Amino acid sequence: MRKRFYVYILANRPKGVLYVGVTSNLPRRSWEHKNKFAKGFTSTYGAVHLVYYEEYASILEARAREYTLKRWRRAWKFKLIEDVNPTWRDLYDELVLL
């Protein structure tokens, strides 16, 4: 099995605080954010809802995309999210059921 890498966006509410991160284990990392084991920005601002993610074959690709997204305007991130998740639902439950 090949290792996969993920760029993900968390939000505290629709069009609220956003956090962009990268991980090799999206279900585990989302769980850590949701249960506030990831100290720092996400636990401080309550950005615990997984609203968007992308999958990559290499960490280099994932880090490059994370770097790009972190520099995007908020409106661009909102559009990116809403193109695939228009209701801003939390994707965590769907992710752990896969």
N, C-alpha and C positions, 0 to 999 in steps of 0.2 A: 504494500500500500504506500503510495506516494504521500509525502507530507504536503498539506495545503496551508496557505496563509490567508488571513482575512483582514481587510480594512473595514472598520465599522463606525457607525455614528450612533451615539446615545443622545437622548433628549430628556429633559425633565417634564416637558409638556409640548404639545404642538406649537411650533414656531417659537420655542423658548430657548433655554440654554442648550448648546450643542457641544459634544465632545467627539473628537475624531481619534481613533486609536488603531493599533495593529496587533494581531495575535496569531498564534498557530493553533489555538484551541478556543474557538469562538463560544461554544456552550459553557465551558468552564469560566472563561473570562467574563462573559455576560453575567453568570451567576455571581461571581465575585463582586462585580459592580452593583448588581441588584441587592446583594446582602451586605453591602458597604464594607467588604473586606479590602477593597481597593481604596486605600486612603488617598486623600488629595482632592483634586478638582471635582470628580464625579460625586463623591460622598458629600462634599461641602455644598454643591449646588443641586444635588438630587437628580443628576442626569443618569438615570438608571434604566430607561426604556430603550431597548434596542430597536431603532427605527429604520436602519439601513445597513447593508453589508455587501461587500464584493469579495470574490474568491480569487486567489492568485496561486500560481505554481511555484513561485520563488519569493523569498523574503525581500530580495532586491526590488522586484516589481511592486510588492505590497508597500514597502517603505517609500518608494518613489511616489506612489499614488497617495499615501498618507500625507507626505510632504506637500503635494499639490493641493489636496483638499483642505488642509489646514490654512492655506493661503487664499482660498476662495472667499468671495463675499458671502455673507449670510444668505442673501436672496438666491444665490446660485445653489447653495447647499439645500435650501428649502425646495427648490425646483427638482433637484436630483432625488431627494427623498420622495416628494409627492408624485414623481413620475412612476415610481414602483410601489409606493405606500401612501396613497392619497389621504387616508384617514389617520395616519401617524400611529397605527396600531403597534403594540409591542410585539416584536417578532420572536421574542425569547421562547415562548411556549411552542410555537411552530418549529423552532430550531431544535429543541430538545426531543421532540417527537420524531424527528427524522432518523 
